[in-house]
Amino acid sequence: MKTSASISLVEFEKTTYKEYKKVITNDWVDRQTITAFTFASPVFSSTKPPTLIIGYKNGLIVVYSEEKIINYLNADNRGQNIFYQKPVSQILTTPNDQEIIAIFNDSSMVRYNVKTTALNELFLSKFKKFATKITFNNETKSRLKKTSKGITQGAFISDSNPEQSNFYAINHDSANSNPISYYRFNCKTIADAAVIGHPRFQRSFLKNADSKSDIILAFVIYDGYFVVFDYEKMEPQFSLKSFFGGYNAFTFSPNCEYLALAGHDDCISVLQVETLRMVRCIGHRSFISRAIFQSVPFNSEDTSEEASKETFEKCDFIRIIGAGMDSKLSVYELEKSLFRGLSNLPETKAAPIFVNANKLPEPMEVKALTMQGYDEAVGWVELCDNLMVVCTMDGAIVTYQIQNLVEKNSPTKQKDGSQPEKVK
């Protein structure tokens, strides 16, 4: 969802709708245009109800749970005085379940503590001044500079690779008040972003990083780059330039071994994370809006994250589902053997690492197994347990039940006395 007047919560009982209701906050907030939202945690229970983080076009961010507002972010305690008045384009969860990152449409990010209502007035005043003074015209190579009262300011600029350039102001000493930190990136539009950690990243994107962390901030931009920062120090570590055009979205496989990039070149580029070996999924006739991995075969009895990772590891091929602006939903299956070969990751000890897809060996191209047509462009597709949710640009949502392979272990005899073939 990109722009809406409201949010609806739909609860499923297995594959049927159980409950449907609108999120209602208060008269003033409900008149604002919603531009982003996310659940604070993917796991809910009776003792841990779902918490929604909702971002608005005017910059307001609301923390909502159990049918009431429990906190305002980027605003005073009444939500009326908004500090950074830019539309919120995406909200990211982080490894710290109390913190989120809001991405604004000017390619800036602000980190907040969703639990606290305390405001850091000193940092807030510096943050406002800092944000208005930022330019990307002059070459600057300074890193971090400690200033008074726990405020750290810094800049990082690379004229040759502007997608890596950022300015930032960080407050390490007061993570229990808002805002915590501010980042600004030198790019037109951040299309999709995520904070994610895995040991594989230490052998690929973070192999030349100063820190020992395996957590990255990754994002794709309409300028045509996939960019990775070391999340612990917020320093650039890796960038990949596309074949042509920008990227709309990206997804890591459940075990973070593979990366799928949804491109403006009508293709899904799939990379093996540690070697950058690439396979291209072709067949769409317009931009790819989303590409996701599906574990095969799907185990309907155990839908946990760990089970999904284990299944993905054991399977000898990868299944990818793509959503296109050509009104098509596609399914691809890629043999893992297609990614074997020499590594394309540069043997450099310097950071950041820069890779141009046009200078990599010519990738294998794979056509879709099947394509499903719709009346409108497909804007998004998501998997949740044994459901696939497809969103089209006319505001419709279509849900599918994913069925696993079922084998009859005890077949009954046919009328002629013979044993039937095993059915899958």
N, C-alpha and C positions, 0 to 999 in steps of 0.2 A: 504494500500500500504506500503510495507516494503522497497523495493529497486527499483529505476526506473531512467531512463535517463531524464525523463521529466514529467510535469504535464499537463493534459488536462482539460479545463473547459467545461462542458456540461450544457447548459441551457435547461430546460424543459418548454414547454407550455402545462400545464395540464399533459397529459401522453405521449406527443410526443416530440421528440428532436426539439428544436428551433434553437440552435446555438452550434457550437463546435469550439474550438480554443485552441492552445497550449500556455502555459505561456512561454514567451521569455524575458529573462533578459538582459544578455550581453554575449559576446563570452567566457570569462573566467569562469563565474559562470555556464553557460549552459553546460560546459564540466564536471562538478562535478556530482557525483552520489547522487540522492535525497533519503533520508532515512526516512523522516517524514514531514508531513505538516498538517495544520489545518486552518480553517477560524478563524479570531480574534473574530467574533461575528456571531451568528446564524441568525441574522436579517439584511437584506439589504434593501436599498431603493434607489431612484434616487439621493437623497441628501446625502446618506450614502452608498457609493459603497463598495463591498466586499473587505476585506483585507486578504491576505494570509500570513501566517508565514511558511516559508519553511526551513527545516533543511537538512544538507548535511552530507555525510560520513566523510568529512574532518573537521567537527565541525562548519562550517559556518552556520549562520542563517540569512535569508533574509526576510525583511518585504516588501511585494509587493502589490501594488494597482494601479488600472487604468493603467495597462500595463507598469508599471515602478517600479524600486526599490526605496523605500522611506526611507529605513534604513538598516544598517548592524548591527547585534548583534554578540557578541563573536568575534568581529574583529574590525580593525580600520575603518576609514571613507571610505576607498576605498575597503574594504573587502579582502584585500590581506594578511594582517598580522592577522592570527587567533590565539586567545589567548589560548583556551582550545581545543587541537587537538584530540578529540574523536568523533566517529560517534554519531549523534543525533538520538535517537531511538523513541522519542515521544515529542510532544509539547502540554502543557496544558494551557487552558485559566483559568483565576481566577476571583473572584468577582470584582476585580479592572480591568476595561476594558482596562487600559493602560499597564497592566503587564501580562507577560506569564512566564511559567516555562518550560525550556528545560531539558529533561532527556537524559543523555548520556549512552552509552552502558556499562560503568563501574559502573553503579548504583549510579551515582551522578546526582544532579540537580542544575541548576543555574537559578536564577530569574532575569528577565530583564524588563526594561521599553521600550515598543515598540515605544513610541513617541519621545524619546530623542536620540540625537546623542552624547551627552556629555559622556566622559569616566572618571571614578573615578580612577586616576592613583595610588593613595595610596592603595585603596582597591584591585585594580587589581594586584599590586605587592605582597601583602599579600596573596591574593587568589592563585596565582601561587605557592608560596612557601608552603602554607598550603596544597595544593592538592598533592604535591610531597612527603610530610612527613607523610601522614596518614598511620597508620597501625592499625590492629584490634587485635594485639597479647596481649596487656597488659590490665589488668582490670582497667578501669577508670570510676569514678562516678561523675566527675565534671560536672556542668551545664554550665552556661554562665559566661564569664569573660570579663569585660569591659577593653579595652586597649585604647591606645591614639587615638585622633582625630576621635572619633565616631565609631571606629571599635570594634565589639563585637565578641569574639571567644569563642568556647565552645566544649564540648564533652559529649556524653552519651553512656555508654557501659553497657551491661548486658550479662555476660558470659552464664547464663542459658537460655537466650532467644536472640540469636544473631540477629534474624530478626528485633528486635527493636533498635539495636545499630546504632548510627550515629555519625559523626563528622560534625560540621558546623561552618562557619564563616559568620557573619551577619553584614551588615551596615545599621542600622536603620536611621541614620542621613542624608543620601543622596540618597533618593529614586528617585531623578530626574537625576541620572547618572548611567551608567552601568559599571560592573554588580552590582546588588543590594545585592544578597546573594548567598551563595554556601552551598550545603548539600551533604554529602556522606554517603551511607548506606552500611551496612555490609551484603551484599547478592550477589548472582551470577548475576542474571538478573532481572530487573524490567520489567515484561511482559506487564502490563497495569496499568494506574494510572489516578486519577481525583481529582480535587479540587471542593468540593460541600458542600452546607450548607442546613441544615433543623433542625427545633426544635426537631424532634425525636432523633437526635444524642445526645442531652443533656441528654436524658433519657436512652441512651444505651452506645455507644462508648465513649462519653465524660462525663459520669456521675460522674467520679472522677477527672475531669480536674480542674486545678486552675483557668483558664479563664472562662468567661461567653459566649464565642463565640460558635456558632453552626456550624462553618465551619471546615471541615476536609480535610486533605490530605490522600487519601486512595490509596493503591497500592497492586497488587498481584505479586508474584515472583515464578520463576520456582522451588525454594526450597520447595514450598508447603505451603505458608502462605498468608493470607489476613491481611494486616497491616493498622492501622489507627493512624495518628498523629493529634494532635491539631494544626490546621493551624496557629492560631494566635501566639502561642509560639513555634511551631515546637518541641513539646515533645511527645513521644510515649504514646498512651492511650489504644490500644487494638490490639490483634492479634489472629487469628484463624488458627490452624494447620489443614491441609486437612486430609481426610481419607487415601489418597494414592497419591503420585506424586504431581506435581505442578499445578498451575493455569495459563491459557492463557489470560483470560480477566474477567471482572466483569461489572455489570450494576445494577443501582438502578432503582426501579419502578418510575413512574412519581411523586408519592407522597412520595417517599423515605421510604415506609413502608416495602418493600421487597428488598432483595439483591439476584442476580443470579450470581453464580460463575461457569465459564467454566473450567472444570478440565481435567487433564491428565488421570483420572480414567474412562474416557468415559461417565461421568455423568455431569449433571447440578445440582448443589446444590443450593436450594432456601431457604433463611432464612427470617423469620420475624425479622426485625431489633431490635425491643425493647425486644423481648423474646428469640431470637436465636432458636425458634422452626424451625425445618428443614424438607423439603421434597426433595426427590431425583428424578430427571427425568432420566430414563434409556432407553436403546434401541440402542444407538450408539455403533459402534464397533471400534472406535478410538478416539483420543483426540477431545475434544470440543474446537473449535477455538473462538466461540462467542455465547453469549446467551442474548437475549433482551426481553423486555416486550412490549406487544401490548395492547392498551386500547380497551376494547370490551363492547358494540358494537361501531364501529368506526363511528364518526359523520363527514361526508364529508363536511358539511357546515361550521363547526367551527373546525379548526385544531390547535387552539392556545394551548399553554402549559397549561393554566389554565383549558381549556375545557377537555384536556386529563387527568389532575389530577382529575377533578370532575367525569368524566366517570369511572376512575379507582376506585375511592372511592365507587361509587354506585354499581358497579358490584359485584356479589357474588362469582366470580371465577377469576383466574388469567390466562392469556394466555401468553405463553413463546415460542419464536421461537429460535431454536438452530441450529448452523452451525457446521458441523463435518468434520474432516479430512478423514472420511470414505465415502466422496462424498455424504453425505445426509444432507438435510435441514429438521428439525423436528418441529412439532407444538404440544405443550402440553397445557392442561387446568387443573388447580389445583383449587379445591374448597377451599375457604378461611377457611372453617371449619377445614381443615386438620392441620392448624397451631394453633388451640386452645389447651390450656392445660397449665401446669405449666411452668414458665419461666426457661430457661436454662442459663440465664445471672447470673454469680456468684455474690453472696451477699457480695462483698468485697468493702472496702472503699479506697483501695490502687490502685495506677495506676503505671504501665500499668496493664490491665486485660488480662490474658492469657487463651485461651480456646482451647482444643484439641477435634476435631470432633469425634475422636474414643471413647471419654469418655462421649459423649452426649447420651441420649436415642436413641435406634435404630430408624432411620427415616423411614417414609412411603415412598414407591417407587411407581412411577407412570409411565406408559408406554405412548408413543407418540400416539396422535390421528391419525397422518398421517406422512409419511416421503416422501420427494421428492428426487429422485436420480439425480445425475449429472455425467458427464464423468470424472470430476476431483474433488479433495478435495475442500471443501467450506472453504475459508479462512476468510470471513467476511460477515456479513449481517447487514443492517441498515434500519431504517424506517425514511421517510421524508414525512410529511403530508400523502397523500394517496398513496404513492409509497413505495414499498419494494425493496431494491437494494441488490442483491446477487453477491458476488465476488468469483470466483473460481480461483484455483492456476495456471491455464493456462493463466491468464491475461484477462479472459472474465468477463463481467458484464451483469447480467440479471436483468431486471426491471419488477416488477409486480404491477398491480393496485389493491389496497385493496378496496373491495366493501363492503359497509355497507348494513345492512338488510333494505329492502324497503317493506313497507306494502301498498297495494292498499286500500285506504280508501273508494273509491266509485266504487265497482265492478259493471260491466255491467251484464245484464241478459244473460243466456245461450239461445241457440236456442229453448230449450224446455220450456223456461220461468222461470226456476229455477235460484236461485242466486248461483254463483260459490263460492267455498271456498276461503277464504282470502289467497293471495299468498305472501310469504315472499322470 
